[in-house]
Amino acid sequence: MSEHAAVVDGASVPVEQVETLLAAVPARDPAGARTEALHRAERQRRRWATQVVVTDELARRACVERGLEPPREISPERVLAVSGTDVADLGSIVAVALAHSPAARALLAALEAEQRVPEEAVRDYYVRNRDRFLTKDALRRGVDAFATAAAEDFQPYERVREDVARELRRARGRQAFFDWLDRARAGVEYPPGHEHPGDPAHPDHEHRH
């Protein structure tokens, strides 16, 4: 077995980091699963963990380039607290990487802070998603935001504007993080057994995040 899990700009990422992460995330053992299916799942779990570790390494380098100083600790145990909503919104690799890596969280925060949301985008969101801004009383009465609602059934734009802008900024920051990660890991090299889980070059590949 290779002593490294990946090579980033000529520097090796130790396989021990992958082992540490795997130890913190218990493997699922579906009842009745065939031996080969279990082996395949474990191979894919190792590839998944490699991506989490590589994301941390890439984020550390990006933080250095940007002059950011994230906390030094990495807590593999944090991955156990990742919510299903985060996995659904971000994909399991990114969701766990953000839980696992202070550098990834620092980079995401910096990218989010850089986002500028135009006023017209905020107002357009408010207009197109009126059902999200019904008052509590209107919700209790079962008012239809797009049919029977009156002006007084909605929270005023001025009251919710900052919350909407914050949500849009957060969404744009996440997209910027995804874009950065796609570019950053394009040149990463992997030994056999550590490729991306969705890489069609290996027989276990599956297109999941």
Backbone as a printed PyTorch tensor [residue, N CA C, xyz], in Angstrom:
tensor([[[  0.8430,  -1.2040,   0.0000],
         [  0.0000,   0.0000,   0.0000],
         [  0.8780,   1.2530,   0.0000]],

        [[  0.4370,   2.2670,  -0.7200],
         [  1.2060,   3.5000,  -0.7960],
         [  1.2650,   4.1750,   0.5680]],

        [[  2.3820,   4.8830,   0.8280],
         [  2.5360,   5.5980,   2.0960],
         [  1.8630,   6.9570,   2.0540]],

        [[  1.4040,   7.3740,   0.8800],
         [  0.7060,   8.6420,   0.7940],
         [ -0.6520,   8.4380,   0.1300]],

        [[ -1.5870,   9.3150,   0.4940],
         [ -2.9460,   9.2250,  -0.0300],
         [ -3.1350,  10.1150,  -1.2540]],

        [[ -2.2680,  11.1040,  -1.3970],
         [ -2.3630,  12.0310,  -2.5210],
         [ -1.0730,  12.8330,  -2.5980]],

        [[ -0.8750,  13.4760,  -3.7470],
         [  0.2570,  14.3740,  -3.9270],
         [ -0.2910,  15.7190,  -4.3850]],

        [[ -0.0250,  16.7570,  -3.5900],
         [ -0.5080,  18.0970,  -3.8820],
         [  0.6870,  18.9950,  -4.1590]],

        [[  0.8130,  19.4450,  -5.3990],
         [  1.9410,  20.2960,  -5.7890],
         [  3.2760,  19.6960,  -5.3640]],

        [[  3.4150,  18.3930,  -5.5600],
         [  4.6710,  17.7290,  -5.2570],
         [  4.8290,  17.2910,  -3.8170]],

        [[  3.9210,  17.6940,  -2.9370],
         [  4.0090,  17.3290,  -1.5200],
         [  3.0350,  16.1890,  -1.2150]],

        [[  3.5060,  15.2060,  -0.4720],
         [  2.6870,  14.0390,  -0.1520],
         [  1.7320,  14.3320,   1.0020]],

        [[  0.5200,  13.8000,   0.8870],
         [ -0.4570,  13.8280,   1.9780],
         [ -0.4090,  12.4430,   2.6180]],

        [[  0.0460,  12.3230,   3.8750],
         [  0.2350,  11.0070,   4.5010],
         [ -1.0550,  10.2030,   4.5830]],

        [[ -0.9490,   8.9120,   4.3240],
         [ -2.1160,   8.0450,   4.3830],
         [ -2.6390,   7.9430,   5.8190]],

        [[ -1.7900,   8.2330,   6.8080],
         [ -2.2250,   8.1750,   8.2090],
         [ -3.3690,   9.1450,   8.4790]],

        [[ -3.3910,  10.2750,   7.7620],
         [ -4.4850,  11.2330,   7.9620],
         [ -5.8140,  10.6380,   7.5220]],

        [[ -5.7890,   9.8620,   6.4640],
         [ -7.0010,   9.1830,   6.0030],
         [ -7.4300,   8.1340,   7.0200]],

        [[ -6.4660,   7.3820,   7.5540],
         [ -6.7700,   6.3490,   8.5370],
         [ -7.4070,   6.9540,   9.7850]],

        [[ -6.9070,   8.1160,  10.2110],
         [ -7.4540,   8.7780,  11.3910],
         [ -8.9040,   9.1760,  11.1700]],

        [[ -9.1860,   9.7060,   9.9910],
         [-10.5540,  10.1030,   9.6830],
         [-11.4690,   8.8860,   9.6000]],

        [[-11.0070,   7.8220,   8.9650],
         [-11.8080,   6.6080,   8.8510],
         [-12.1390,   6.0340,  10.2280]],

        [[-11.1890,   6.1300,  11.1350],
         [-11.4060,   5.6040,  12.4840],
         [-12.4980,   6.3840,  13.2270]],

        [[-12.6870,   7.6480,  12.8390],
         [-13.6840,   8.4840,  13.5100],
         [-15.0770,   8.3200,  12.9230]],

        [[-15.1650,   7.6840,  11.7610],
         [-16.4560,   7.5260,  11.0850],
         [-16.7450,   6.0350,  10.9350]],

        [[-17.5870,   5.4820,  11.7950],
         [-17.8630,   4.0400,  11.7210],
         [-18.4190,   3.6440,  10.3580]],

        [[-17.9600,   2.5210,   9.8720],
         [-18.4530,   2.0090,   8.5910],
         [-19.8560,   1.4600,   8.7640]],

        [[-20.6850,   1.6630,   7.7740],
         [-22.0180,   1.0780,   7.7850],
         [-21.9210,  -0.3690,   7.3010]],

        [[-22.6240,  -1.2330,   7.9840],
         [-22.5750,  -2.6570,   7.6460],
         [-24.0020,  -3.1590,   7.4500]],

        [[-24.5840,  -2.9040,   6.2740],
         [-25.9740,  -3.2810,   6.0320],
         [-26.1930,  -4.7760,   6.2200]],

        [[-27.2570,  -5.1030,   6.9270],
         [-27.5660,  -6.5110,   7.1630],
         [-27.8030,  -7.2210,   5.8340]],

        [[-27.1910,  -8.3860,   5.6930],
         [-27.4150,  -9.1750,   4.4970],
         [-26.5680,  -8.8020,   3.3080]],

        [[-25.7180,  -7.7920,   3.4520],
         [-24.8910,  -7.3690,   2.3250],
         [-23.8460,  -8.4400,   2.0080]],

        [[-23.5810,  -8.6400,   0.7270],
         [-22.5960,  -9.6260,   0.3210],
         [-21.1860,  -9.1330,   0.6230]],

        [[-20.2870, -10.0810,   0.7640],
         [-18.9040,  -9.7430,   1.1150],
         [-18.2770,  -8.7820,   0.1090]],

        [[-18.4820,  -9.0550,  -1.1910],
         [-17.8910,  -8.1820,  -2.2070],
         [-18.4750,  -6.7730,  -2.1290]],

        [[-19.7760,  -6.6680,  -1.8320],
         [-20.4070,  -5.3480,  -1.7000],
         [-19.8100,  -4.5890,  -0.5220]],

        [[-19.5270,  -5.2950,   0.5730],
         [-18.9190,  -4.6570,   1.7410],
         [-17.5020,  -4.1880,   1.4200]],

        [[-16.7600,  -5.0150,   0.6870],
         [-15.3930,  -4.6270,   0.3090],
         [-15.4180,  -3.3990,  -0.5990]],

        [[-16.3570,  -3.3960,  -1.5310],
         [-16.4810,  -2.2580,  -2.4550],
         [-16.8240,  -0.9910,  -1.6800]],

        [[-17.7540,  -1.1110,  -0.7320],
         [-18.1540,   0.0500,   0.0690],
         [-16.9780,   0.5830,   0.8850]],

        [[-16.1570,  -0.3190,   1.4080],
         [-15.0070,   0.1060,   2.1980],
         [-13.9610,   0.7890,   1.3120]],

        [[-13.7710,   0.2750,   0.1020],
         [-12.8380,   0.9320,  -0.8270],
         [-13.3190,   2.3430,  -1.1550]],

        [[-14.6140,   2.4830,  -1.3800],
         [-15.1710,   3.7940,  -1.6790],
         [-15.1050,   4.7130,  -0.4670]],

        [[-15.2710,   4.1610,   0.7270],
         [-15.1800,   4.9660,   1.9520],
         [-13.7740,   5.5390,   2.1030]],

        [[-12.7700,   4.7540,   1.7370],
         [-11.3890,   5.2430,   1.7960],
         [-11.1840,   6.3730,   0.7830]],

        [[-11.7430,   6.2310,  -0.4000],
         [-11.6190,   7.2950,  -1.4030],
         [-12.3330,   8.5620,  -0.9290]],

        [[-13.5000,   8.3890,  -0.3250],
         [-14.2560,   9.5230,   0.2150],
         [-13.4470,  10.2430,   1.2950]],

        [[-12.8610,   9.4750,   2.2220],
         [-12.0620,  10.0740,   3.2910],
         [-10.8430,  10.7920,   2.7230]],

        [[-10.2590,  10.2420,   1.6690],
         [ -9.1180,  10.9010,   1.0250],
         [ -9.5110,  12.2800,   0.5190]],

        [[-10.6990,  12.3870,  -0.0690],
         [-11.1490,  13.6780,  -0.5710],
         [-11.3270,  14.6920,   0.5550]],

        [[-11.8070,  14.2430,   1.6960],
         [-11.9670,  15.1410,   2.8480],
         [-10.6010,  15.6450,   3.3070]],

        [[ -9.6360,  14.7340,   3.4150],
         [ -8.2860,  15.1030,   3.8560],
         [ -7.6110,  16.0220,   2.8420]],

        [[ -7.7840,  15.7250,   1.5590],
         [ -7.1890,  16.5690,   0.5140],
         [ -7.8150,  17.9560,   0.5380]],

        [[ -9.1260,  18.0370,   0.7660],
         [ -9.7830,  19.3470,   0.8520],
         [ -9.1920,  20.1730,   1.9830]],

        [[ -8.9040,  19.5340,   3.1110],
         [ -8.2590,  20.2310,   4.2210],
         [ -6.8870,  20.7370,   3.8080]],

        [[ -6.1050,  19.9090,   3.1440],
         [ -4.7660,  20.3100,   2.7110],
         [ -4.8320,  21.4800,   1.7320]],

        [[ -5.7360,  21.4110,   0.7820],
         [ -5.8790,  22.4930,  -0.1890],
         [ -6.3450,  23.7810,   0.4890]],

        [[ -7.2410,  23.6420,   1.4550],
         [ -7.7370,  24.8250,   2.1710],
         [ -6.6270,  25.4560,   3.0050]],

        [[ -5.7870,  24.6360,   3.6050],
         [ -4.6500,  25.1680,   4.3710],
         [ -3.7590,  26.0250,   3.4640]],

        [[ -3.4850,  25.5210,   2.2710],
         [ -2.6360,  26.2560,   1.3390],
         [ -3.3130,  27.5520,   0.8950]],

        [[ -4.6190,  27.4910,   0.6560],
         [ -5.3490,  28.6960,   0.2430],
         [ -5.3450,  29.7370,   1.3570]],

        [[ -5.4470,  29.2810,   2.6080],
         [ -5.4180,  30.2180,   3.7270],
         [ -4.0680,  30.9090,   3.8330]],

        [[ -3.0010,  30.1630,   3.6080],
         [ -1.6590,  30.7480,   3.6340],
         [ -1.5400,  31.8180,   2.5490]],

        [[ -2.0290,  31.4970,   1.3550],
         [ -1.9630,  32.4460,   0.2480],
         [ -2.7510,  33.7180,   0.5460]],

        [[ -3.8340,  33.5740,   1.2940],
         [ -4.6960,  34.7190,   1.5910],
         [ -4.3240,  35.4120,   2.9020]],

        [[ -3.3640,  34.8740,   3.6280],
         [ -2.9840,  35.4630,   4.9030],
         [ -3.9790,  35.2000,   6.0080]],

        [[ -4.7630,  34.1330,   5.8690],
         [ -5.7260,  33.7610,   6.9000],
         [ -5.0590,  32.8330,   7.9070]],

        [[ -5.4710,  32.9150,   9.1600],
         [ -4.9050,  32.0690,  10.2010],
         [ -6.0240,  31.3090,  10.9080]],

        [[ -6.4430,  30.1800,  10.3430],
         [ -7.4820,  29.3760,  10.9890],
         [ -6.9490,  28.6980,  12.2380]],

        [[ -7.8180,  28.2680,  13.1460],
         [ -7.3590,  27.4990,  14.3120],
         [ -6.5720,  26.2720,  13.8540]],

        [[ -5.6460,  25.8260,  14.6780],
         [ -4.7670,  24.7410,  14.2740],
         [ -5.3970,  23.3610,  14.4380]],

        [[ -6.3430,  23.2300,  15.3790],
         [ -6.8330,  21.8850,  15.6770],
         [ -7.7070,  21.3350,  14.5510]],

        [[ -7.6450,  20.0260,  14.3920],
         [ -8.5440,  19.2980,  13.5220],
         [ -9.1700,  18.2120,  14.3810]],

        [[-10.4720,  18.1300,  14.3600],
         [-11.1740,  17.1680,  15.2080],
         [-11.9590,  16.1960,  14.3460]],

        [[-11.4080,  15.0070,  14.0780],
         [-12.1420,  14.0390,  13.2750],
         [-13.5180,  13.7260,  13.8580]],

        [[-13.6340,  13.8180,  15.1910],
         [-14.9070,  13.4870,  15.8240],
         [-16.0380,  14.4140,  15.3980]],

        [[-15.6860,  15.6030,  14.9350],
         [-16.7240,  16.5520,  14.5210],
         [-17.5650,  16.0200,  13.3710]],

        [[-16.9940,  15.1240,  12.5920],
         [-17.7360,  14.6280,  11.4370],
         [-18.9720,  13.8590,  11.8700]],

        [[-18.9860,  13.3650,  13.0850],
         [-20.1350,  12.6090,  13.5670],
         [-21.3340,  13.5050,  13.8190]],

        [[-21.0990,  14.8100,  13.9130],
         [-22.1770,  15.7420,  14.1990],
         [-22.6970,  16.4510,  12.9480]],

        [[-22.2340,  16.0560,  11.7650],
         [-22.6830,  16.6910,  10.5280],
         [-24.1590,  16.3770,  10.3150]],

        [[-24.9550,  17.4030,  10.0570],
         [-26.3930,  17.2010,   9.8950],
         [-26.7320,  16.6820,   8.5040]],

        [[-27.8510,  15.9890,   8.4280],
         [-28.3190,  15.5070,   7.1350],
         [-28.6230,  16.6370,   6.1820]],

        [[-29.0560,  17.7760,   6.7180],
         [-29.3520,  18.9360,   5.8770],
         [-28.0840,  19.4540,   5.2130]],

        [[-26.9870,  19.5120,   5.9860],
         [-25.7200,  19.9690,   5.4110],
         [-25.2420,  19.0190,   4.3180]],

        [[-25.4040,  17.7250,   4.5530],
         [-24.9900,  16.7480,   3.5430],
         [-25.8220,  16.9240,   2.2770]],

        [[-27.1400,  17.1490,   2.4550],
         [-28.0150,  17.3280,   1.2950],
         [-27.6640,  18.5950,   0.5320]],

        [[-27.3410,  19.6720,   1.2590],
         [-27.0620,  20.9560,   0.6240],
         [-25.6550,  21.0210,   0.0130]],

        [[-24.6960,  20.4140,   0.6830],
         [-23.2970,  20.5700,   0.3070],
         [-22.6810,  19.3400,  -0.3410]],

        [[-23.2870,  18.1800,  -0.1290],
         [-22.6350,  16.9340,  -0.5070],
         [-21.8100,  16.4520,   0.6640]],

        [[-21.6620,  15.1360,   0.8120],
         [-21.0260,  14.6070,   2.0180],
         [-19.5530,  14.9950,   2.1220]],

        [[-18.8380,  15.0450,   0.9980],
         [-17.4180,  15.3870,   1.0670],
         [-17.2200,  16.7980,   1.5980]],

        [[-17.9270,  17.7590,   1.0230],
         [-17.7600,  19.1560,   1.4500],
         [-18.3020,  19.3630,   2.8560]],

        [[-19.4540,  18.7610,   3.1690],
         [-20.0440,  18.9300,   4.5000],
         [-19.0940,  18.4110,   5.5760]],

        [[-18.5200,  17.2370,   5.3560],
         [-17.6000,  16.6720,   6.3400],
         [-16.2830,  17.4390,   6.3570]],

        [[-15.8200,  17.8760,   5.1940],
         [-14.5810,  18.6610,   5.1540],
         [-14.7280,  19.9410,   5.9760]],

        [[-15.8650,  20.5860,   5.8930],
         [-16.0800,  21.8160,   6.6560],
         [-16.1660,  21.5260,   8.1560]],

        [[-16.7310,  20.3780,   8.5200],
         [-16.7840,  20.0120,   9.9310],
         [-15.3930,  19.6320,  10.4500]],

        [[-14.6180,  18.9870,   9.6090],
         [-13.3160,  18.4310,   9.9780],
         [-12.1920,  19.4620,   9.9570]],

        [[-12.2860,  20.4320,   9.0490],
         [-11.1430,  21.2920,   8.7600],
         [-11.3710,  22.7560,   9.1310]],

        [[-10.6600,  23.2760,  10.1310],
         [-10.7380,  24.7030,  10.4420],
         [-10.3320,  25.5740,   9.2570]],

        [[ -9.3790,  25.0930,   8.4610],
         [ -8.9290,  25.8670,   7.3000],
         [-10.0410,  25.9990,   6.2730]],

        [[-10.7770,  24.9130,   6.0490],
         [-11.8840,  24.9730,   5.0940],
         [-12.9620,  25.9410,   5.5770]],

        [[-13.2370,  25.9330,   6.8870],
         [-14.2450,  26.8550,   7.4310],
         [-13.7740,  28.3050,   7.3130]],

        [[-12.4940,  28.5240,   7.5700],
         [-11.9570,  29.8870,   7.4650],
         [-12.0220,  30.3830,   6.0270]],

        [[-11.6960,  29.5100,   5.0870],
         [-11.7280,  29.8930,   3.6770],
         [-13.1660,  30.1820,   3.2390]],

        [[-14.1020,  29.3250,   3.6420],
         [-15.5070,  29.5600,   3.2920],
         [-15.9770,  30.8990,   3.8470]],

        [[-15.6240,  31.1980,   5.0830],
         [-16.0320,  32.4710,   5.6910],
         [-15.4520,  33.6540,   4.9170]],

        [[-14.1980,  33.5300,   4.4850],
         [-13.5690,  34.6120,   3.7220],
         [-14.2500,  34.7920,   2.3750]],

        [[-14.5600,  33.6900,   1.7040],
         [-15.2270,  33.7710,   0.4060],
         [-16.6290,  34.3620,   0.5520]],

        [[-17.3080,  33.9820,   1.6120],
         [-18.6520,  34.5350,   1.8460],
         [-18.5840,  36.0400,   2.0920]],

        [[-17.5860,  36.4760,   2.8580],
         [-17.4450,  37.9050,   3.1690],
         [-17.1470,  38.7250,   1.9210]],

        [[-16.5730,  38.1020,   0.9130],
         [-16.2320,  38.8110,  -0.3240],
         [-17.4350,  39.0320,  -1.2430]],

        [[-18.5150,  38.3050,  -0.9880],
         [-19.6610,  38.3740,  -1.8900],
         [-20.4100,  39.6910,  -1.7500]],

        [[-20.7760,  40.2650,  -2.8670],
         [-21.5660,  41.4940,  -2.8870],
         [-22.9080,  41.1890,  -3.5530]],

        [[-23.9750,  41.3660,  -2.8240],
         [-25.3090,  41.0400,  -3.3250],
         [-26.0190,  42.3390,  -3.7060]],

        [[-26.2960,  42.5530,  -4.9880],
         [-26.9620,  43.7850,  -5.4200],
         [-28.3590,  43.9180,  -4.8120]],

        [[-28.7680,  45.1500,  -4.5830],
         [-30.0880,  45.3970,  -4.0120],
         [-31.1900,  44.7690,  -4.8550]],

        [[-31.0390,  44.8260,  -6.1870],
         [-32.0800,  44.2670,  -7.0460],
         [-32.2050,  42.7540,  -6.8800]],

        [[-31.0900,  42.0840,  -6.5540],
         [-31.1420,  40.6400,  -6.3350],
         [-31.8960,  40.3120,  -5.0520]],

        [[-31.6940,  41.1320,  -4.0340],
         [-32.3960,  40.9240,  -2.7670],
         [-33.8970,  41.1360,  -2.9500]],

        [[-34.2610,  42.2240,  -3.6040],
         [-35.6890,  42.5080,  -3.8100],
         [-36.3310,  41.4730,  -4.7160]],

        [[-35.6040,  41.0170,  -5.7380],
         [-36.1520,  40.0130,  -6.6390],
         [-36.4320,  38.7180,  -5.8780]],

        [[-35.5490,  38.3450,  -4.9730],
         [-35.7640,  37.1450,  -4.1730],
         [-37.0110,  37.3000,  -3.3050]],

        [[-37.1660,  38.4740,  -2.7160],
         [-38.3330,  38.7550,  -1.8720],
         [-39.6240,  38.6420,  -2.6700]],

        [[-39.6240,  39.1520,  -3.8790],
         [-40.8250,  39.1290,  -4.7140],
         [-41.1460,  37.7150,  -5.1890]],

        [[-40.1280,  36.9700,  -5.5680],
         [-40.3620,  35.6330,  -6.1320],
         [-40.6500,  34.5650,  -5.0810]],

        [[-40.3500,  34.8680,  -3.8310],
         [-40.5450,  33.8830,  -2.7590],
         [-41.4550,  34.4350,  -1.6670]],

        [[-42.5790,  34.9980,  -2.0750],
         [-43.4680,  35.6560,  -1.1230],
         [-43.9700,  34.7090,  -0.0350]],

        [[-44.1050,  33.4280,  -0.3580],
         [-44.6070,  32.4690,   0.6360],
         [-43.6920,  32.3590,   1.8490]],

        [[-42.4280,  32.7310,   1.6940],
         [-41.4830,  32.6580,   2.8120],
         [-41.6120,  33.8530,   3.7540]],

        [[-42.3900,  34.8470,   3.3570],
         [-42.4340,  36.0770,   4.1380],
         [-43.8280,  36.4010,   4.6570]],

        [[-44.6740,  35.3920,   4.7330],
         [-45.9900,  35.5790,   5.3440],
         [-45.8240,  35.8320,   6.8360]],

        [[-46.7210,  36.6290,   7.3950],
         [-46.6970,  36.8600,   8.8340],
         [-47.1640,  35.6020,   9.5570]],

        [[-46.8980,  35.5250,  10.8570],
         [-47.3390,  34.3730,  11.6450],
         [-48.8620,  34.2550,  11.6240]],

        [[-49.5360,  35.3910,  11.6830],
         [-50.9970,  35.3640,  11.6520],
         [-51.5060,  34.8100,  10.3210]],

        [[-50.8810,  35.2240,   9.2220],
         [-51.3020,  34.7370,   7.9110],
         [-51.0560,  33.2290,   7.7850]],

        [[-49.9610,  32.7610,   8.3510],
         [-49.6780,  31.3340,   8.3290],
         [-50.7160,  30.5510,   9.1180]],

        [[-51.1020,  31.1000,  10.2770],
         [-52.1170,  30.4350,  11.0930],
         [-53.4500,  30.3440,  10.3540]],

        [[-53.7450,  31.3810,   9.5620],
         [-55.0140,  31.4040,   8.8270],
         [-54.9550,  30.6270,   7.5170]],

        [[-53.7740,  30.0930,   7.1870],
         [-53.6430,  29.3140,   5.9610],
         [-53.7440,  30.1480,   4.7000]],

        [[-53.2740,  31.3820,   4.7540],
         [-53.3390,  32.2850,   3.6010],
         [-52.4510,  31.7580,   2.4740]],

        [[-52.9460,  31.8090,   1.2540],
         [-52.1720,  31.4390,   0.0660],
         [-51.3990,  32.6700,  -0.4010]],

        [[-50.0730,  32.6020,  -0.3090],
         [-49.2330,  33.7630,  -0.6190],
         [-49.3840,  34.2260,  -2.0560]],

        [[-49.7980,  33.3500,  -2.9560],
         [-49.8500,  33.6990,  -4.3700],
         [-51.2770,  33.8540,  -4.8990]],

        [[-52.2470,  33.7930,  -3.9820],
         [-53.6310,  33.8980,  -4.4510],
         [-54.4740,  34.8130,  -3.5750]],

        [[-54.6070,  34.4580,  -2.3080],
         [-55.5520,  35.1840,  -1.4510],
         [-54.9010,  36.1850,  -0.5070]],

        [[-53.5930,  36.2530,  -0.4870],
         [-52.9120,  37.1170,   0.4770],
         [-53.0950,  38.5990,   0.1590]],

        [[-53.2320,  39.3800,   1.2210],
         [-53.2820,  40.8400,   1.1020],
         [-51.9250,  41.4010,   1.5130]],

        [[-51.6950,  42.6820,   1.2480],
         [-50.3990,  43.2960,   1.5350],
         [-50.0040,  43.1390,   2.9990]],

        [[-50.9950,  43.2510,   3.9010],
         [-50.6890,  43.1790,   5.3260],
         [-50.3560,  41.7620,   5.7960]],

        [[-50.5300,  40.7740,   4.9220],
         [-50.1930,  39.3940,   5.2880],
         [-48.7020,  39.1010,   5.1490]],

        [[-47.9520,  40.0320,   4.5990],
         [-46.5250,  39.8280,   4.3840],
         [-45.6870,  40.6770,   5.3370]],

        [[-44.5640,  40.1310,   5.7370],
         [-43.6000,  40.9310,   6.4900],
         [-43.0380,  42.0020,   5.5600]],

        [[-42.9060,  43.2300,   6.0250],
         [-42.3920,  44.3040,   5.1670],
         [-40.9790,  43.9920,   4.6630]],

        [[-40.6920,  44.4170,   3.4590],
         [-39.3770,  44.1780,   2.8540],
         [-38.2640,  44.7090,   3.7490]],

        [[-38.4550,  45.8880,   4.3100],
         [-37.4180,  46.5120,   5.1260],
         [-37.0770,  45.6620,   6.3520]],

        [[-38.0550,  44.9040,   6.8440],
         [-37.8340,  44.0970,   8.0340],
         [-37.0150,  42.8430,   7.7210]],

        [[-37.1570,  42.3050,   6.5360],
         [-36.4960,  41.0250,   6.2080],
         [-35.3120,  41.1920,   5.2720]],

        [[-35.0780,  42.4160,   4.8100],
         [-34.0460,  42.6310,   3.8020],
         [-32.6900,  42.0910,   4.2130]],

        [[-32.2430,  42.3720,   5.4390],
         [-30.9120,  41.9350,   5.8710],
         [-30.8210,  40.4180,   5.9370]],

        [[-31.8980,  39.7670,   6.3740],
         [-31.8930,  38.3010,   6.4300],
         [-31.7850,  37.7090,   5.0230]],

        [[-32.4920,  38.3050,   4.0670],
         [-32.4480,  37.8150,   2.6880],
         [-31.0510,  38.0200,   2.1160]],

        [[-30.4930,  39.2040,   2.3270],
         [-29.1520,  39.4930,   1.8060],
         [-28.1310,  38.5330,   2.4040]],

        [[-28.2730,  38.2340,   3.6970],
         [-27.3520,  37.3110,   4.3650],
         [-27.4720,  35.9070,   3.7620]],

        [[-28.6960,  35.4860,   3.4860],
         [-28.9050,  34.1620,   2.8990],
         [-28.3160,  34.0760,   1.4960]],

        [[-28.5200,  35.1200,   0.7060],
         [-27.9680,  35.1230,  -0.6510],
         [-26.4460,  35.1800,  -0.6250]],

        [[-25.9030,  35.9370,   0.3060],
         [-24.4450,  36.0190,   0.4310],
         [-23.8760,  34.6560,   0.8170]],

        [[-24.5740,  33.9740,   1.7020],
         [-24.1400,  32.6390,   2.1320],
         [-24.1620,  31.6650,   0.9520]],

        [[-25.2200,  31.7250,   0.1600],
         [-25.3270,  30.8330,  -1.0040],
         [-24.2220,  31.1220,  -2.0160]],

        [[-23.9440,  32.3950,  -2.2410],
         [-22.8850,  32.7520,  -3.1860],
         [-21.5140,  32.3560,  -2.6510]],

        [[-21.3390,  32.4670,  -1.3350],
         [-20.0760,  32.0520,  -0.7390],
         [-19.8450,  30.5600,  -0.9030]],

        [[-20.9090,  29.7760,  -0.7210],
         [-20.7900,  28.3280,  -0.9090],
         [-20.4550,  27.9880,  -2.3620]],

        [[-21.0940,  28.6940,  -3.2940],
         [-20.7970,  28.4420,  -4.6980],
         [-19.3520,  28.8010,  -5.0220]],

        [[-18.8680,  29.8900,  -4.4400],
         [-17.4700,  30.2770,  -4.6390],
         [-16.5340,  29.2120,  -4.0720]],

        [[-16.9270,  28.6030,  -2.9480],
         [-16.1210,  27.5380,  -2.3480],
         [-16.0950,  26.3180,  -3.2660]],

        [[-17.2550,  25.9430,  -3.8020],
         [-17.3040,  24.8110,  -4.7350],
         [-16.4070,  25.0750,  -5.9470]],

        [[-16.4970,  26.2880,  -6.4890],
         [-15.6990,  26.6350,  -7.6670],
         [-14.2050,  26.5690,  -7.3480]],

        [[-13.8410,  27.1210,  -6.1730],
         [-12.4350,  27.0700,  -5.7600],
         [-11.9740,  25.6240,  -5.6380]],

        [[-12.7700,  24.7660,  -5.0020],
         [-12.3690,  23.3880,  -4.7710],
         [-12.1980,  22.6310,  -6.0880]],

        [[-13.0930,  22.8640,  -7.0260],
         [-12.9700,  22.2040,  -8.3290],
         [-11.6500,  22.5680,  -8.9990]],

        [[-11.2850,  23.8460,  -8.9210],
         [-10.0240,  24.2800,  -9.5360],
         [ -8.8220,  23.7410,  -8.7650]],

        [[ -8.8980,  23.8020,  -7.4370],
         [ -7.7410,  23.4600,  -6.6060],
         [ -7.3810,  21.9860,  -6.6890]],

        [[ -8.3740,  21.1120,  -6.7800],
         [ -8.0440,  19.6980,  -6.7680],
         [ -7.8440,  19.1090,  -8.1700]],

        [[ -7.9110,  19.9580,  -9.1880],
         [ -7.7440,  19.4640, -10.5580],
         [ -6.3720,  18.8510, -10.7810]],

        [[ -5.3380,  19.3660, -10.1190],
         [ -3.9970,  18.8590, -10.3450],
         [ -3.5080,  17.8700,  -9.3050]],

        [[ -4.3840,  17.4740,  -8.3820],
         [ -3.9830,  16.5260,  -7.3300],
         [ -3.8000,  15.1310,  -7.9320]],

        [[ -2.7570,  14.4510,  -7.5150],
         [ -2.4840,  13.0890,  -7.9870],
         [ -2.7850,  12.0880,  -6.8730]],

        [[ -3.3800,  10.9500,  -7.2630],
         [ -3.7720,   9.9390,  -6.2850],
         [ -3.1790,   8.5740,  -6.6510]],

        [[ -2.6740,   7.8410,  -5.6770],
         [ -2.2540,   6.4650,  -5.9480],
         [ -3.4940,   5.5740,  -6.0500]],

        [[ -3.3660,   4.3930,  -6.6140],
         [ -4.5070,   3.4810,  -6.7040],
         [ -5.1380,   3.2360,  -5.3270]],

        [[ -6.4610,   3.2860,  -5.2960],
         [ -7.1820,   3.0720,  -4.0450],
         [ -7.5800,   4.3520,  -3.3520]],

        [[ -7.0780,   5.4880,  -3.8460],
         [ -7.4080,   6.7750,  -3.2190],
         [ -8.0340,   7.7630,  -4.2100]],

        [[ -8.3970,   7.3030,  -5.3920],
         [ -8.9930,   8.1870,  -6.3830],
         [-10.3390,   8.7300,  -5.8750]],

        [[-10.8320,   9.7780,  -6.5510],
         [-12.1480,  10.3110,  -6.2030],
         [-13.1830,   9.1950,  -6.3510]],

        [[-14.1730,   9.1090,  -5.4250],
         [-15.1870,   8.0470,  -5.5170],
         [-15.9290,   8.0260,  -6.8460]],

        [[-16.0410,   9.1940,  -7.4960],
         [-16.7690,   9.2520,  -8.7600],
         [-15.8980,   9.1800,  -9.9960]],

        [[-14.6020,   8.9390,  -9.8060],
         [-13.6810,   8.8560, -10.9490],
         [-13.9760,   7.5910, -11.7580]],

        [[-14.3890,   7.7350, -13.0250],
         [-14.7320,   6.5570, -13.8240],
         [-13.5330,   5.6800, -14.1680]],

        [[-12.3260,   6.0990, -13.8160],
         [-11.1360,   5.3210, -14.1320],
         [-10.9820,   4.0940, -13.2400]],

        [[-11.7090,   4.0440, -12.1160],
         [-11.6120,   2.8530, -11.2600],
         [-12.9410,   2.1070, -11.2630]],

        [[-12.9370,   0.7980, -11.0610],
         [-14.1420,  -0.0180, -11.2460],
         [-15.2320,   0.2080, -10.2050]],

        [[-14.9030,   0.8190,  -9.0690],
         [-15.9080,   1.0280,  -8.0170],
         [-16.6490,   2.3560,  -8.1650]],

        [[-16.3250,   3.1270,  -9.1950],
         [-16.7890,   4.5160,  -9.2540],
         [-18.3020,   4.6280,  -9.1780]],

        [[-18.7280,   5.7070,  -8.5440],
         [-20.1430,   6.0640,  -8.4740],
         [-20.2180,   7.5700,  -8.3830]],

        [[-21.2250,   8.1570,  -9.0260],
         [-21.3260,   9.6220,  -9.0430],
         [-22.1430,  10.0900,  -7.8620]],

        [[-21.4440,  10.1660,  -6.7030],
         [-22.0830,  10.6570,  -5.4910],
         [-21.1920,  11.6830,  -4.8550]],

        [[-21.7920,  12.5680,  -4.0600],
         [-21.0010,  13.5660,  -3.3140],
         [-21.2410,  13.3660,  -1.8390]]])
